[in-house]
Amino acid sequence: MRALTWHGRRDVRVDTVPDPVLEQPDDVVVQITSSGLCGSDLHLYEVLTPFLSPGDVLGHEPMGVVAEVGPAVTELSVGDRVVIPFNVSCGHCWMCGRGLQSQCETTQNREQGTGASLFGYTALYGQVPGGQAEYLRVPFGNSLPIRVPQGPPDDRFLFLSDVLPTAYQAVQYAATPADGTLVVLGLGPIGDMCTRIAAHLGVRQVVGVDLVPERLARVEARGIPALDLSHGDDEVLGAIRSMTRGRGADAVIDAVGMEAHGSPVAAAAQKVVAAMPSGLGRTVMETVGSDRTAALELAIGAVRRGGTISLSGVYGGSATPLPMLTLFDKQVQMRMGQANVWRWVPDLLPLLGDDDPLGVDHFATHRMPLEEAAQAYSMFQDKTDGAVKVLFTP
């Protein structure tokens, strides 16, 4: 089959690789019809290279049609249409039973000290082949795939794999009072969807922040005020305070993470680490803070005393510094983590009807053949051509 594979920093290629096969009795093989390019894929493209090996198949936002089922699969049949969550979770362990699928005890990577395995996402998370490919082996065929109706276009349901549950969890973790103010930092796919979900759930004032003109305009077109970060942090913080009687936002979602524009020193450190031999690079990332924390620092400045910061952006350095005195003094609450996809599916499926309140049918800005995936990664990394959400068609 054809699949997108990693070969080095900023070097991804579509190669011919072996077809996936059933390995366990409850496996299914899915023929992929659409697969998304996620902002966190750019961490693999740029920053987390010490945890990748040449030939790793990327991608964790796939959907398609069941092509083959193992003998123990009773909940799916060949031809069923399914979305695959990015967490590889069993659905029946202690963690899954508590809605913490991202911490699934069956697939936890204990040697790495990390949570559940993820499709297409480095040795840190199981090195499981991903879904930017023509076919994908999916374990736990009776509980992991999300069966969706035939008929509507893939765009209606594809975002159940990651974007929708990640944004929904970020909004839930923010716990903004209905009469309060929520600020969303970063208006890429997750941040954009956060603003839509928060507004749909009735948060009185939702404000977006970014520095890419097309992303600001996209959010403003849906009636959400947006602040241009290119004018500087101080101006953005001043605008937020003027909207909130000087207090700051009740809640802030950091939907940026370690790709934040900001510290040139941290940016240079990321490039150095990415260029190191894999073993040395892993050690440095596991012991030294090399993240660009500009977005997190802005979130801390923007949130009111006693407010909440919800982190959905990915940070990678285990020693990333935090201003603990400021956090303590402001009595800031923080919630974070990989989205627990199945935890939110029952809340999200009713929002995917023909009325389309979240605008998923037209959420993607680009649909490209899988064969052009390398160009898509470069375009998305450089934020050119108005790229916010790119989907691949094998």
C-alpha positions as CSV (number, residue, x, y, z in Angstrom):
1,M,0.0,0.0,0.0
2,R,1.0,3.7,-0.2
3,A,1.6,5.5,3.1
4,L,3.2,8.6,4.4
5,T,6.5,7.8,6.2
6,W,9.0,9.7,8.2
7,H,12.6,9.9,7.2
8,G,14.0,12.8,9.1
9,R,13.4,16.4,10.3
10,R,11.1,18.0,7.7
11,D,11.5,14.9,5.5
12,V,8.3,12.9,5.0
13,R,7.6,10.8,1.9
14,V,4.8,8.7,0.4
15,D,6.3,5.2,0.1
16,T,5.1,1.7,-0.8
17,V,5.0,-0.3,2.4
18,P,3.7,-3.7,3.4
19,D,-0.1,-4.0,3.7
20,P,-1.4,-4.4,7.3
21,V,-2.7,-7.8,8.3
22,L,-4.8,-9.1,11.2
23,E,-2.5,-9.9,14.1
24,Q,-5.1,-10.5,16.9
25,P,-8.5,-12.2,16.8
26,D,-10.3,-8.9,17.5
27,D,-8.3,-6.8,14.9
28,V,-10.0,-5.1,11.9
29,V,-8.3,-3.7,8.8
30,V,-9.8,-0.5,7.6
31,Q,-9.6,0.9,4.1
32,I,-8.9,4.6,4.6
33,T,-11.2,7.0,2.8
34,S,-10.0,10.2,4.5
35,S,-7.2,11.1,7.0
36,G,-6.4,14.5,8.6
37,L,-3.2,16.4,9.0
38,C,-3.0,17.5,12.7
39,G,-1.1,20.3,14.3
40,S,0.6,17.7,16.5
41,D,1.9,16.0,13.4
42,L,4.1,19.0,12.9
43,H,5.8,18.2,16.2
44,L,6.9,14.9,14.5
45,Y,7.9,16.9,11.4
46,E,10.0,19.4,13.4
47,V,10.6,18.8,17.1
48,L,10.0,15.2,18.3
49,T,12.4,13.6,15.8
50,P,14.5,11.8,18.4
51,F,11.5,9.5,19.1
52,L,10.9,8.5,15.4
53,S,12.6,6.0,13.1
54,P,12.9,6.1,9.4
55,G,9.9,4.4,7.8
56,D,7.4,5.1,10.6
57,V,3.9,5.6,9.2
58,L,2.3,8.9,10.4
59,G,-1.2,10.1,10.9
60,H,-3.8,9.7,13.7
61,E,-7.0,11.1,12.3
62,P,-8.4,8.4,9.9
63,M,-11.7,7.1,8.9
64,G,-12.8,4.6,6.3
65,V,-14.6,1.3,5.6
66,V,-14.0,-2.0,7.3
67,A,-12.2,-4.3,4.8
68,E,-11.4,-7.3,7.0
69,V,-12.4,-8.5,10.4
70,G,-10.8,-11.0,12.8
71,P,-12.7,-14.1,14.0
72,A,-13.4,-12.5,17.4
73,V,-15.0,-9.3,16.0
74,T,-18.8,-9.3,16.6
75,E,-19.6,-5.6,16.6
76,L,-18.5,-4.7,13.0
77,S,-18.8,-6.2,9.6
78,V,-17.0,-5.7,6.3
79,G,-18.4,-2.6,4.7
80,D,-19.2,-0.7,7.9
81,R,-18.1,2.9,7.9
82,V,-15.9,3.8,10.9
83,V,-13.9,6.6,12.5
84,I,-10.8,5.6,14.4
85,P,-9.9,7.5,17.6
86,F,-6.3,8.5,17.9
87,N,-6.0,6.8,21.3
88,V,-5.4,3.1,21.1
89,S,-7.7,2.1,24.0
90,C,-9.2,-1.2,24.9
91,G,-12.5,0.2,26.3
92,H,-12.7,-2.2,29.3
93,C,-9.8,-1.5,31.7
94,W,-10.0,0.5,34.9
95,M,-8.9,3.7,33.2
96,C,-11.2,3.3,30.1
97,G,-14.1,2.6,32.5
98,R,-13.6,6.0,34.0
99,G,-13.5,7.8,30.7
100,L,-9.7,8.1,30.7
101,Q,-9.0,6.3,27.4
102,S,-5.8,8.3,26.9
103,Q,-4.5,6.5,30.0
104,C,-5.7,3.0,28.9
105,E,-3.9,0.4,31.1
106,T,-3.9,-2.2,28.4
107,T,-1.8,0.0,26.0
108,Q,0.1,2.2,28.4
109,N,3.8,2.5,27.5
110,R,5.3,1.7,30.9
111,E,8.9,1.5,29.6
112,Q,8.5,5.1,28.4
113,G,6.5,6.2,31.4
114,T,3.7,7.5,29.1
115,G,0.0,6.8,28.7
116,A,-2.0,4.9,26.1
117,S,-0.5,4.2,22.7
118,L,-1.4,6.6,19.9
119,F,-1.7,5.9,16.1
120,G,1.2,7.2,14.2
121,Y,2.9,9.0,17.1
122,T,6.5,8.1,17.9
123,A,8.2,5.5,20.2
124,L,6.9,7.5,23.2
125,Y,3.5,6.2,22.4
126,G,3.9,2.7,21.1
127,Q,5.2,3.4,17.6
128,V,1.9,2.1,16.2
129,P,1.6,2.6,12.4
130,G,-0.6,5.5,11.5
131,G,-3.5,6.3,9.2
132,Q,-2.1,8.6,6.6
133,A,-2.1,5.5,4.4
134,E,-4.4,3.4,2.2
135,Y,-5.1,0.8,4.9
136,L,-4.8,0.6,8.7
137,R,-4.8,-2.2,11.2
138,V,-7.0,-1.3,14.1
139,P,-6.9,-3.4,17.4
140,F,-9.9,-3.8,19.7
141,G,-12.3,-4.0,16.8
142,N,-15.3,-4.5,19.1
143,S,-14.8,-1.3,21.1
144,L,-12.3,1.1,19.5
145,P,-13.8,2.1,16.1
146,I,-16.7,4.6,16.1
147,R,-19.3,3.3,13.7
148,V,-21.0,6.2,11.8
149,P,-23.9,6.3,9.3
150,Q,-23.5,5.9,5.6
151,G,-24.5,8.9,3.4
152,P,-23.0,12.2,4.6
153,P,-19.5,13.1,3.4
154,D,-16.5,12.1,5.4
155,D,-16.0,15.6,6.6
156,R,-19.2,15.2,8.7
157,F,-17.6,12.6,10.9
158,L,-13.8,12.5,10.4
159,F,-13.2,15.1,13.1
160,L,-14.4,12.6,15.7
161,S,-11.0,11.1,15.5
162,D,-9.2,14.0,17.2
163,V,-10.3,17.6,16.5
164,L,-13.8,17.4,18.0
165,P,-13.0,15.5,21.2
166,T,-9.8,17.4,21.8
167,A,-11.6,20.8,21.5
168,Y,-14.6,19.6,23.4
169,Q,-12.4,18.3,26.3
170,A,-10.5,21.6,26.3
171,V,-13.7,23.6,26.6
172,Q,-15.0,21.3,29.4
173,Y,-11.7,21.5,31.3
174,A,-11.8,25.3,31.0
175,A,-15.2,25.2,32.9
176,T,-16.0,28.8,31.9
177,P,-19.0,30.2,33.7
178,A,-21.9,30.8,31.3
179,D,-21.7,34.5,32.0
180,G,-17.9,34.5,31.8
181,T,-15.1,35.1,29.3
182,L,-13.1,32.4,27.6
183,V,-10.0,33.3,25.7
184,V,-8.6,30.7,23.1
185,L,-4.9,31.1,22.2
186,G,-4.2,29.7,18.8
187,L,-6.8,29.4,16.1
188,G,-5.5,26.4,14.2
189,P,-7.9,23.5,13.9
190,I,-8.2,22.8,17.7
191,G,-8.5,26.5,18.7
192,D,-10.9,27.3,16.0
193,M,-13.1,24.4,17.0
194,C,-12.9,25.4,20.7
195,T,-14.4,28.8,19.8
196,R,-17.3,27.1,18.0
197,I,-18.0,24.6,20.7
198,A,-17.8,27.2,23.5
199,A,-20.2,29.5,21.7
200,H,-22.5,26.6,21.0
201,L,-22.5,25.6,24.6
202,G,-23.5,29.1,25.6
203,V,-20.4,30.8,26.9
204,R,-21.3,34.5,26.9
205,Q,-18.0,35.9,25.6
206,V,-15.5,33.8,23.5
207,V,-12.4,35.6,22.3
208,G,-9.8,34.1,19.9
209,V,-6.1,35.1,19.6
210,D,-3.7,34.4,16.7
211,L,-1.3,36.2,14.4
212,V,-2.3,34.6,11.1
213,P,-4.7,36.9,9.2
214,E,-6.6,34.1,7.6
215,R,-7.2,32.3,10.9
216,L,-8.4,35.5,12.6
217,A,-10.8,36.2,9.7
218,R,-12.1,32.7,9.8
219,V,-13.1,32.9,13.4
220,E,-14.5,36.5,13.1
221,A,-16.7,35.3,10.2
222,R,-18.5,33.1,12.8
223,G,-19.1,36.1,15.1
224,I,-16.2,35.5,17.5
225,P,-14.0,38.5,18.3
226,A,-10.4,37.9,17.5
227,L,-7.2,39.6,18.7
228,D,-4.2,39.9,16.5
229,L,-1.1,38.7,18.4
230,S,1.2,40.4,15.9
231,H,0.5,43.6,17.7
232,G,2.3,42.3,20.7
233,D,1.5,40.5,24.0
234,D,0.9,43.7,25.9
235,E,-1.8,45.0,23.5
236,V,-3.5,41.6,23.6
237,L,-3.5,41.5,27.4
238,G,-4.7,45.1,27.6
239,A,-7.6,44.2,25.2
240,I,-8.5,41.2,27.3
241,R,-8.5,43.2,30.5
242,S,-10.7,45.9,28.9
243,M,-13.2,43.2,28.1
244,T,-13.2,41.8,31.6
245,R,-13.3,44.9,33.9
246,G,-9.6,44.6,34.4
247,R,-9.7,41.2,35.9
248,G,-8.6,38.9,33.0
249,A,-10.4,36.0,31.4
250,D,-12.3,33.5,33.6
251,A,-10.6,30.7,31.5
252,V,-7.9,30.5,28.9
253,I,-7.4,27.6,26.5
254,D,-3.8,27.2,25.2
255,A,-4.3,25.5,21.9
256,V,-0.8,26.2,20.7
257,G,1.7,24.3,22.8
258,M,5.4,24.1,22.1
259,E,5.1,25.4,18.5
260,A,4.4,28.9,19.9
261,H,6.1,31.9,18.4
262,G,8.4,33.4,20.9
263,S,11.7,32.6,22.5
264,P,14.4,32.4,19.8
265,V,16.6,30.6,22.3
266,A,14.0,27.8,22.8
267,A,13.4,27.7,19.1
268,A,17.1,27.2,18.5
269,A,17.3,24.5,21.2
270,Q,14.5,22.6,19.6
271,K,16.3,22.5,16.3
272,V,19.5,21.4,18.0
273,V,17.8,18.6,19.8
274,A,16.0,17.5,16.6
275,A,19.4,17.2,14.8
276,M,21.0,15.1,17.5
277,P,21.4,11.3,17.2
278,S,18.2,9.8,18.4
279,G,19.4,8.3,21.7
280,L,21.1,11.6,22.8
281,G,18.1,13.7,21.5
282,R,15.7,11.6,23.6
283,T,17.8,12.0,26.7
284,V,17.9,15.8,26.3
285,M,14.2,16.1,25.6
286,E,13.4,13.9,28.7
287,T,15.6,15.9,31.0
288,V,15.9,19.5,29.7
289,G,13.2,22.0,29.0
290,S,13.4,23.0,25.4
291,D,9.8,24.1,24.7
292,R,8.8,27.5,23.5
293,T,6.4,28.5,26.3
294,A,5.3,31.9,24.9
295,A,1.7,30.7,24.6
296,L,1.6,29.3,28.1
297,E,3.1,32.5,29.5
298,L,0.5,34.5,27.7
299,A,-2.2,32.3,29.1
300,I,-0.9,32.8,32.6
301,G,-1.0,36.6,32.0
302,A,-4.5,36.6,30.5
303,V,-6.3,34.5,33.1
304,R,-7.9,36.2,36.0
305,R,-7.0,35.4,39.6
306,G,-8.8,32.2,40.6
307,G,-9.3,31.3,36.9
308,T,-8.6,28.2,34.9
309,I,-6.1,27.4,32.2
310,S,-6.9,24.4,29.9
311,L,-4.0,23.0,28.0
312,S,-4.7,21.2,24.8
313,G,-1.5,22.2,23.0
314,V,1.3,19.6,23.3
315,Y,4.5,20.4,25.3
316,G,7.4,18.0,24.9
317,G,10.2,18.9,27.3
318,S,9.8,17.2,30.7
319,A,11.8,20.0,32.4
320,T,9.8,22.9,30.9
321,P,10.0,25.7,33.4
322,L,6.8,27.1,35.0
323,P,6.4,30.4,36.9
324,M,5.1,28.6,40.0
325,L,5.1,31.7,42.2
326,T,2.7,33.5,39.7
327,L,0.5,30.4,39.3
328,F,0.2,30.0,43.1
329,D,-0.2,33.7,43.8
330,K,-3.0,34.0,41.2
331,Q,-4.6,30.8,42.4
332,V,-4.7,29.4,38.9
333,Q,-6.2,26.0,38.2
334,M,-4.8,24.0,35.4
335,R,-6.2,21.0,33.5
336,M,-4.6,19.3,30.6
337,G,-3.9,16.0,28.8
338,Q,-4.5,14.1,25.6
339,A,-8.2,13.9,24.7
340,N,-10.1,10.9,25.9
341,V,-11.9,10.4,22.6
342,W,-14.6,7.9,23.6
343,R,-15.4,9.9,26.7
344,W,-16.9,12.6,24.5
345,V,-18.4,10.7,21.6
346,P,-21.9,10.5,23.1
347,D,-21.9,14.3,23.5
348,L,-20.5,15.0,20.0
349,L,-22.5,12.6,17.8
350,P,-25.8,14.6,18.3
351,L,-24.0,17.7,17.0
352,L,-23.2,16.0,13.6
353,G,-26.6,16.2,12.1
354,D,-27.7,18.0,8.9
355,D,-28.1,21.3,10.8
356,D,-24.3,21.2,11.4
357,P,-24.1,23.7,14.3
358,L,-20.3,23.4,14.5
359,G,-19.7,23.8,10.7
360,V,-17.8,20.6,10.3
361,D,-19.0,20.1,6.7
362,H,-16.9,23.1,5.6
363,F,-14.2,23.0,8.3
364,A,-11.4,21.7,6.1
365,T,-9.6,24.3,4.1
366,H,-7.8,21.8,1.8
367,R,-8.4,18.3,0.6
368,M,-5.4,16.8,-1.2
369,P,-4.3,13.4,-2.6
370,L,-2.2,11.4,-0.2
371,E,0.5,11.4,-2.8
372,E,0.9,15.2,-2.2
373,A,1.2,14.8,1.6
374,A,4.8,16.0,1.8
375,Q,3.8,19.3,0.1
376,A,0.9,19.5,2.5
377,Y,3.1,19.2,5.6
378,S,5.4,22.0,4.3
379,M,2.4,24.2,3.5
380,F,0.8,23.6,6.9
381,Q,4.1,24.1,8.8
382,D,4.7,27.4,7.0
383,K,1.0,28.5,7.3
384,T,0.8,29.4,3.7
385,D,-2.2,29.3,1.3
386,G,-4.6,29.8,4.2
387,A,-4.1,26.2,5.4
388,V,-5.9,25.5,8.6
389,K,-7.1,22.0,8.2
390,V,-5.8,19.6,5.5
391,L,-7.4,16.3,4.7
392,F,-5.8,13.5,2.6
393,T,-7.6,11.2,0.2
394,P,-5.7,8.0,-0.5
